[in-house]
Amino acid sequence: MAKGKFALNRLLHNNKLMIAVSAVAAVAIWASVVYNDSNQEVRSMTLTANLDLAGSYAQADGLQIYEGATQTVTVEVRGTRGLIFGLTENDMRITCDYSEVRGAGTSTVRLDVSKNSSVTGFEILSVSPRSVQVYCDYPMTSAAMKVEADISGISVEEGLDFQLGTPVVEAPGLEDGSVYIEGPKTVVGKIASVKAKIAEPSAISEVTSFDAQLVALDADGGEVDMQYCTFGGMTDTGVTVTVPVNVHRVVNFEYTLENLPEAYRERAGFCTVTPSSIEVVGTPDRVDSFVESIQNLGIFDFHHIGAGDSRQTIALNVPQGLLVLDGSTEVTVEFAMSGFGQKLLDLPLTSSNITVANDPDGKVSISRQTIRNVCLVGPADVLEGITAADLSVVADVAGVDATGAVPIKVDVQVNGYDNVWVYYGAGEADGYEIYLTIQ
């Protein structure tokens, strides 16, 4: 007996053995508690319901959910502790009844939850909520709408003789300053205009850019709630509004008349410029450049103005960003040449009708020749009385170093008539060509 008692005593005092036995016993006790069918617990689970109208009449009709597409559902389940606390959302299936969604507006969608896996042994006690509200509508995209900049509150700094120019709205996604609006038909259909509203307007003295937000307005100017809408192609509603500072300038046109016969030099109304002036608005540098290019209309040389050239039109070529207040795009210069005509004469050259200038040594001689088709312009009744005898030639040989038969451009003059001029043609010719013999 003593020997057996000694063996049991040693066994009971074996710490390693006792630890192992205790662990096994604990697991057995835990398992019996957790997996005992008679030991039921209740757990509350939160599920996410994603509503999409799939398979419903509403989807076939083209409706779309704009609010309430994501819902939170609370489910109470009962089962053994080990089972129900191992459940996940994948073990549940949420079904939606869209039968009450029949058109645009707020509708009720009924929800139900069922088991979605091979896991059994638990019971769904309750689902909350059993129904939810969703806002549905037909999707719509507006026509392109021009974005107008609202620059109320922006002014030119006091003391400056400037005025605000036409603002420019810029942002990635804007096409030629226009935007498309996408969203519910009942909302998009209300939008009559889109404005860029500047967050912090101020007084400016030069071209300035401001941060702004796009705002949709209805026909009465009220702001439309854009909660469910987006601006097509844009990541947000932020834009940049650039406001130029302009100057106003009155431009009086100038011009020069050359080789105009004396009879017309002081005649009122012989030369008329229409418009005689324009008013230009634009940024200072652009206005300065434009005025410099168009203020002087140039030289009108009557040696190159024929009877059919009484009206000259000059394009203004107004650059982008400048405004001519009366809308003028061209200037017309008109000469009072009603009743004027042209006459052609052949002019035989003789020593009596040609003068050689700048020939102090008398080295120039003239051979027999005729200038063909000298063209005269003037009143038709005056031209009838003019003959070749009324014409003379001036040949200027200053700076001519050649010898022999030398071609020279000469100026033909009409003697005794102060209201007729010689027409050399529309090109750059500055006289008629003859030949002089220079020793």
TORLO-185176 format. One line per 2 residues: number of its first residue (from 1); their letters; for each residue x, y, z of C-alpha. Coordinates in nm, 3 decimals. Example, Ala and Ser with C-alpha at 12.3 -4.5 7.8 and 13.67 -1.06 7.14 Angstrom:
<nodes>
1> as> 1.230/-0.450/0.780 | 1.367/-0.106/0.714
</nodes>
This chain:
<nodes>
1> ma> 0.000/0.000/0.000 | 0.277/0.237/0.079
3> kg> 0.426/0.184/-0.261 | 0.095/0.264/-0.443
5> kf> 0.028/0.567/-0.231 | 0.372/0.697/-0.311
7> al> 0.305/0.667/-0.689 | -0.025/0.860/-0.673
9> nr> 0.133/1.129/-0.468 | 0.404/1.176/-0.727
11> ll> 0.145/1.194/-1.003 | -0.052/1.464/-0.827
13> hn> 0.260/1.667/-0.774 | 0.367/1.651/-1.140
15> nk> 0.316/2.016/-1.244 | 0.356/1.962/-1.616
17> lm> 0.102/1.688/-1.618 | -0.142/1.890/-1.414
19> ia> -0.111/2.188/-1.653 | -0.185/1.968/-1.953
21> vs> -0.482/1.808/-1.782 | -0.616/2.150/-1.680
23> av> -0.589/2.284/-2.038 | -0.773/1.989/-2.183
25> aa> -1.041/2.022/-1.921 | -1.079/2.396/-1.988
27> va> -1.119/2.343/-2.362 | -1.373/2.073/-2.302
29> iw> -1.571/2.292/-2.066 | -1.554/2.592/-2.313
31> as> -1.665/2.375/-2.603 | -1.952/2.234/-2.406
33> vv> -2.066/2.585/-2.322 | -2.019/2.741/-2.667
35> yn> -2.148/2.464/-2.886 | -2.418/2.334/-2.663
37> ds> -2.743/2.371/-2.860 | -2.924/2.453/-2.544
39> nq> -2.699/2.761/-2.491 | -2.843/3.017/-2.742
41> ev> -2.736/3.385/-2.768 | -2.856/3.685/-2.968
43> rs> -2.624/3.908/-3.173 | -2.695/4.238/-3.352
45> mt> -2.522/4.278/-3.691 | -2.495/4.587/-3.910
47> lt> -2.521/4.528/-4.286 | -2.481/4.763/-4.583
49> an> -2.754/4.757/-4.846 | -2.659/4.887/-5.193
51> ld> -2.978/4.971/-5.383 | -2.959/4.988/-5.764
53> la> -3.311/4.916/-5.901 | -3.167/4.604/-6.066
55> gs> -3.429/4.395/-6.244 | -3.712/4.634/-6.165
57> ya> -3.966/4.818/-6.376 | -3.808/5.142/-6.257
59> qa> -3.473/5.044/-6.404 | -3.633/4.944/-6.733
61> dg> -3.812/5.280/-6.739 | -3.478/5.461/-6.711
63> lq> -3.502/5.576/-6.352 | -3.193/5.617/-6.138
65> iy> -3.148/5.647/-5.761 | -3.000/5.986/-5.663
67> eg> -3.045/5.964/-5.286 | -3.069/5.664/-5.055
69> at> -2.875/5.418/-5.270 | -2.666/5.312/-4.969
71> qt> -2.856/5.205/-4.658 | -2.757/5.061/-4.321
73> vt> -2.960/4.762/-4.201 | -2.951/4.617/-3.849
75> ve> -3.016/4.242/-3.819 | -3.061/4.042/-3.499
77> vr> -2.963/3.675/-3.518 | -2.985/3.398/-3.262
79> gt> -2.772/3.087/-3.237 | -2.487/2.933/-3.052
81> rg> -2.223/3.180/-2.950 | -1.951/3.019/-3.156
83> li> -2.168/3.026/-3.466 | -2.329/3.368/-3.461
85> fg> -2.011/3.557/-3.372 | -1.843/3.399/-3.671
87> lt> -2.104/3.533/-3.914 | -2.011/3.806/-4.167
89> en> -2.207/4.017/-4.415 | -2.134/3.755/-4.680
91> dm> -2.350/3.511/-4.488 | -2.651/3.739/-4.534
93> ri> -2.842/3.839/-4.846 | -3.043/4.163/-4.862
95> tc> -3.329/4.168/-5.110 | -3.507/4.484/-5.220
97> dy> -3.864/4.528/-5.338 | -3.876/4.819/-5.589
99> se> -4.238/4.770/-5.687 | -4.343/5.105/-5.540
101> vr> -4.087/5.300/-5.747 | -4.297/5.420/-6.040
103> ga> -4.162/5.761/-6.132 | -3.954/6.060/-6.032
105> gt> -3.967/6.152/-5.666 | -3.936/5.987/-5.326
107> st> -4.047/5.623/-5.308 | -4.047/5.339/-5.055
109> vr> -3.824/5.034/-5.101 | -3.896/4.731/-4.881
111> ld> -3.602/4.531/-4.747 | -3.563/4.172/-4.635
113> vs> -3.265/3.970/-4.515 | -3.211/3.597/-4.561
115> kn> -2.930/3.348/-4.522 | -2.680/3.353/-4.805
117> ss> -2.451/3.057/-4.731 | -2.438/2.697/-4.627
119> vt> -2.400/2.807/-4.267 | -2.711/2.703/-4.075
121> gf> -2.798/2.671/-3.713 | -2.892/3.035/-3.658
123> ei> -3.215/3.226/-3.681 | -3.283/3.579/-3.815
125> ls> -3.498/3.740/-3.548 | -3.549/4.092/-3.685
127> vs> -3.454/4.333/-3.964 | -3.454/4.709/-3.912
129> pr> -3.554/4.908/-4.100 | -3.793/4.703/-4.307
131> sv> -3.838/4.986/-4.556 | -3.636/5.290/-4.665
133> qv> -3.696/5.602/-4.871 | -3.511/5.668/-5.196
135> yc> -3.518/5.964/-5.434 | -3.532/5.861/-5.799
137> dy> -3.541/6.054/-6.123 | -3.462/6.026/-6.492
139> pm> -3.101/6.121/-6.573 | -3.061/6.421/-6.801
141> ts> -2.778/6.616/-6.960 | -2.839/6.980/-7.045
143> aa> -2.743/7.155/-7.363 | -2.416/7.350/-7.350
145> mk> -2.469/7.648/-7.122 | -2.248/7.955/-7.142
147> ve> -2.095/8.040/-6.806 | -2.141/8.406/-6.721
149> ad> -1.905/8.571/-6.476 | -2.072/8.757/-6.191
151> is> -1.835/9.047/-6.127 | -2.064/9.245/-5.900
153> gi> -1.851/9.373/-5.617 | -1.544/9.418/-5.838
155> sv> -1.450/9.775/-5.923 | -1.161/9.983/-6.053
157> ee> -0.947/10.141/-5.786 | -1.048/10.497/-5.711
159> gl> -0.869/10.764/-5.911 | -0.792/10.549/-6.216
161> df> -0.939/10.636/-6.556 | -1.006/10.271/-6.635
163> ql> -1.310/10.051/-6.664 | -1.369/9.680/-6.616
165> gt> -1.338/9.467/-6.925 | -1.518/9.151/-7.029
167> pv> -1.428/8.874/-6.782 | -1.310/8.531/-6.897
169> ve> -1.408/8.210/-6.715 | -1.158/7.924/-6.729
171> ap> -1.138/7.575/-6.580 | -1.046/7.222/-6.692
173> gl> -1.358/7.074/-6.849 | -1.504/7.399/-6.980
175> ed> -1.550/7.399/-7.357 | -1.539/7.748/-7.509
177> gs> -1.660/7.886/-7.179 | -1.961/7.652/-7.172
179> vy> -2.054/7.359/-6.950 | -2.292/7.063/-6.955
181> ie> -2.499/6.978/-6.647 | -2.580/6.618/-6.563
183> gp> -2.835/6.516/-6.303 | -3.204/6.452/-6.230
185> kt> -3.438/6.572/-6.502 | -3.660/6.763/-6.261
187> vv> -3.356/6.958/-6.137 | -3.167/7.007/-6.464
189> gk> -3.490/7.120/-6.629 | -3.512/7.416/-6.390
191> ia> -3.168/7.554/-6.475 | -3.183/7.860/-6.697
193> sv> -2.828/7.992/-6.659 | -2.493/7.924/-6.497
195> ka> -2.281/8.191/-6.333 | -1.933/8.197/-6.188
197> ki> -1.967/8.365/-5.850 | -1.648/8.524/-5.720
199> ae> -1.574/8.441/-5.358 | -1.381/8.754/-5.260
201> ps> -1.440/9.048/-5.498 | -1.224/9.358/-5.464
203> ai> -1.110/9.679/-5.633 | -0.841/9.625/-5.899
205> se> -0.596/9.831/-6.102 | -0.477/9.567/-6.349
207> vt> -0.580/9.235/-6.498 | -0.670/9.015/-6.200
209> sf> -0.777/8.652/-6.159 | -1.027/8.546/-5.894
211> da> -1.137/8.210/-5.756 | -1.506/8.146/-5.818
213> ql> -1.770/7.876/-5.790 | -2.023/7.773/-6.052
215> va> -2.381/7.844/-5.948 | -2.692/7.732/-6.138
217> ld> -2.989/7.970/-6.152 | -3.352/7.925/-6.251
219> ad> -3.551/8.157/-6.476 | -3.628/8.388/-6.183
221> gg> -3.263/8.417/-6.082 | -3.297/8.188/-5.783
223> ev> -3.019/7.944/-5.703 | -3.090/7.581/-5.794
225> dm> -2.985/7.311/-5.548 | -2.713/7.114/-5.728
227> qy> -2.687/6.838/-5.466 | -2.757/6.563/-5.718
229> ct> -2.601/6.732/-6.023 | -2.253/6.749/-6.166
231> fg> -2.089/6.971/-6.426 | -1.985/6.740/-6.708
233> gm> -1.610/6.695/-6.745 | -1.531/6.889/-6.426
235> td> -1.403/6.744/-6.100 | -1.556/7.023/-5.890
237> tg> -1.735/7.355/-5.924 | -1.425/7.573/-5.889
239> vt> -1.329/7.803/-6.178 | -1.102/8.101/-6.238
241> vt> -1.246/8.435/-6.347 | -0.998/8.674/-6.508
243> vp> -1.113/9.036/-6.510 | -0.924/9.277/-6.737
245> vn> -0.893/9.648/-6.670 | -0.963/9.852/-6.982
247> vh> -0.903/10.202/-7.108 | -1.135/10.403/-7.328
249> rv> -0.975/10.584/-7.620 | -1.116/10.807/-7.895
251> vn> -0.923/10.758/-8.220 | -0.939/11.043/-8.474
253> fe> -0.823/10.916/-8.811 | -0.542/11.091/-8.995
255> yt> -0.425/11.068/-9.356 | -0.202/11.238/-9.614
257> le> -0.296/11.340/-9.968 | -0.015/11.359/-10.224
259> nl> -0.016/11.497/-10.579 | -0.368/11.630/-10.533
261> pe> -0.444/11.908/-10.785 | -0.461/12.252/-10.631
263> ay> -0.831/12.298/-10.708 | -0.924/12.029/-10.456
265> re> -0.680/12.102/-10.174 | -0.906/12.346/-9.993
267> ra> -1.238/12.219/-10.122 | -1.460/12.124/-9.829
269> gf> -1.599/11.775/-9.855 | -1.372/11.656/-10.134
271> ct> -1.229/11.391/-9.902 | -1.463/11.223/-9.654
273> vt> -1.362/10.965/-9.392 | -1.637/10.744/-9.248
275> ps> -1.633/10.707/-8.956 | -1.406/11.001/-8.888
277> si> -1.327/10.857/-8.546 | -1.394/10.548/-8.337
279> ev> -1.402/10.473/-7.966 | -1.194/10.177/-7.854
281> vg> -1.206/9.988/-7.525 | -0.945/9.733/-7.419
283> tp> -0.642/9.669/-7.205 | -0.394/9.960/-7.213
285> dr> -0.122/9.776/-7.406 | -0.362/9.638/-7.666
287> vd> -0.531/9.972/-7.716 | -0.196/10.148/-7.759
289> sf> -0.080/9.892/-8.014 | -0.408/9.902/-8.207
291> ve> -0.428/10.281/-8.216 | -0.071/10.301/-8.342
293> si> -0.153/10.064/-8.626 | -0.477/10.222/-8.750
295> qn> -0.488/10.589/-8.651 | -0.294/10.698/-8.958
297> lg> -0.477/10.567/-9.263 | -0.171/10.627/-9.478
299> if> -0.088/10.819/-9.794 | -0.335/10.862/-10.079
301> df> -0.124/10.944/-10.385 | -0.340/11.075/-10.670
303> hh> -0.086/10.954/-10.924 | -0.228/10.612/-10.829
305> ig> -0.596/10.703/-10.796 | -0.797/10.652/-11.112
307> ag> -1.148/10.764/-11.197 | -1.284/10.437/-11.057
309> ds> -1.097/10.464/-10.728 | -1.310/10.728/-10.560
311> rq> -1.389/10.494/-10.271 | -1.113/10.334/-10.064
313> ti> -1.195/10.082/-9.789 | -0.950/10.004/-9.512
315> al> -1.009/9.707/-9.279 | -0.953/9.780/-8.911
317> nv> -0.868/9.417/-8.823 | -0.980/9.461/-8.463
319> pq> -0.783/9.211/-8.251 | -0.954/8.979/-8.008
321> gl> -1.001/9.139/-7.669 | -1.064/9.489/-7.806
323> lv> -1.403/9.648/-7.851 | -1.494/9.918/-8.101
325> ld> -1.801/10.072/-7.943 | -1.994/10.145/-8.262
327> gs> -1.904/9.805/-8.407 | -1.704/9.947/-8.698
329> te> -1.483/9.696/-8.877 | -1.358/9.920/-9.157
331> vt> -1.299/10.281/-9.253 | -1.411/10.428/-9.584
333> ve> -1.223/10.713/-9.750 | -1.426/10.867/-10.029
335> fa> -1.333/11.139/-10.280 | -1.598/11.360/-10.440
337> ms> -1.525/11.247/-10.796 | -1.875/11.227/-10.936
339> gf> -1.865/11.308/-11.307 | -1.494/11.235/-11.334
341> gq> -1.347/11.038/-11.618 | -1.018/10.935/-11.779
343> kl> -0.857/11.029/-12.107 | -0.559/10.872/-12.285
345> ld> -0.320/11.085/-12.492 | 0.001/11.009/-12.681
347> lp> 0.269/11.264/-12.602 | 0.541/11.317/-12.871
349> lt> 0.850/11.455/-12.697 | 1.013/11.768/-12.832
351> ss> 1.266/12.009/-12.696 | 0.982/12.247/-12.615
353> ni> 0.777/12.014/-12.392 | 1.050/11.848/-12.186
355> tv> 1.264/11.998/-11.914 | 1.577/11.824/-11.788
357> an> 1.655/11.896/-11.424 | 1.999/11.872/-11.263
359> dp> 2.193/11.879/-11.593 | 2.420/12.181/-11.541
361> dg> 2.675/12.067/-11.798 | 2.422/12.007/-12.075
363> kv> 2.524/11.643/-12.125 | 2.170/11.523/-12.183
365> si> 2.005/11.512/-12.524 | 1.663/11.383/-12.624
367> sr> 1.589/11.162/-12.919 | 1.258/11.161/-13.098
369> qt> 1.011/10.942/-12.907 | 0.652/10.934/-12.789
371> ir> 0.505/10.851/-12.449 | 0.206/10.632/-12.524
373> nv> -0.125/10.636/-12.339 | -0.069/10.912/-12.088
375> cl> -0.373/10.879/-11.860 | -0.545/11.193/-11.736
377> vg> -0.810/11.202/-11.462 | -1.052/11.485/-11.396
379> pa> -1.400/11.618/-11.470 | -1.516/11.463/-11.796
381> dv> -1.616/11.796/-11.951 | -1.273/11.941/-11.872
383> le> -1.088/11.643/-12.018 | -1.260/11.694/-12.352
385> gi> -1.068/12.014/-12.410 | -0.722/11.887/-12.316
387> ta> -0.475/11.789/-12.591 | -0.114/11.671/-12.596
389> ad> -0.011/12.035/-12.637 | -0.119/12.094/-12.276
391> ls> 0.125/11.835/-12.144 | 0.490/11.871/-12.051
393> vv> 0.757/11.645/-11.903 | 1.020/11.693/-11.633
395> ad> 1.317/11.455/-11.638 | 1.541/11.464/-11.331
397> va> 1.887/11.314/-11.390 | 2.024/11.379/-11.042
399> gv> 2.229/11.081/-10.929 | 2.232/10.915/-11.272
401> da> 2.588/10.795/-11.345 | 2.520/10.592/-11.659
403> tg> 2.602/10.712/-12.008 | 2.455/10.640/-12.346
405> av> 2.085/10.566/-12.389 | 1.955/10.563/-12.032
407> pi> 1.593/10.484/-11.927 | 1.453/10.752/-11.697
409> kv> 1.118/10.784/-11.519 | 0.966/11.122/-11.595
411> dv> 0.679/11.317/-11.447 | 0.410/11.436/-11.687
413> qv> 0.238/11.762/-11.599 | -0.090/11.914/-11.719
415> ng> -0.039/12.282/-11.788 | -0.318/12.532/-11.733
417> yd> -0.552/12.292/-11.553 | -0.552/12.283/-11.173
419> nv> -0.829/12.022/-11.151 | -0.674/11.738/-11.357
421> wv> -0.400/11.494/-11.263 | -0.189/11.229/-11.435
423> yy> -0.261/10.867/-11.340 | 0.041/10.633/-11.338
425> ga> -0.155/10.320/-11.253 | -0.247/10.130/-10.940
427> ge> 0.103/9.994/-10.881 | 0.417/10.159/-10.754
429> ad> 0.519/10.328/-11.080 | 0.633/10.686/-11.022
431> gy> 0.623/10.813/-11.378 | 0.645/10.721/-11.744
433> ei> 0.967/10.580/-11.888 | 1.161/10.754/-12.166
435> yl> 1.519/10.728/-12.291 | 1.773/11.007/-12.262
437> ti> 2.114/11.014/-12.422 | 2.376/11.106/-12.163
439> q> 2.737/11.186/-12.264
</nodes>
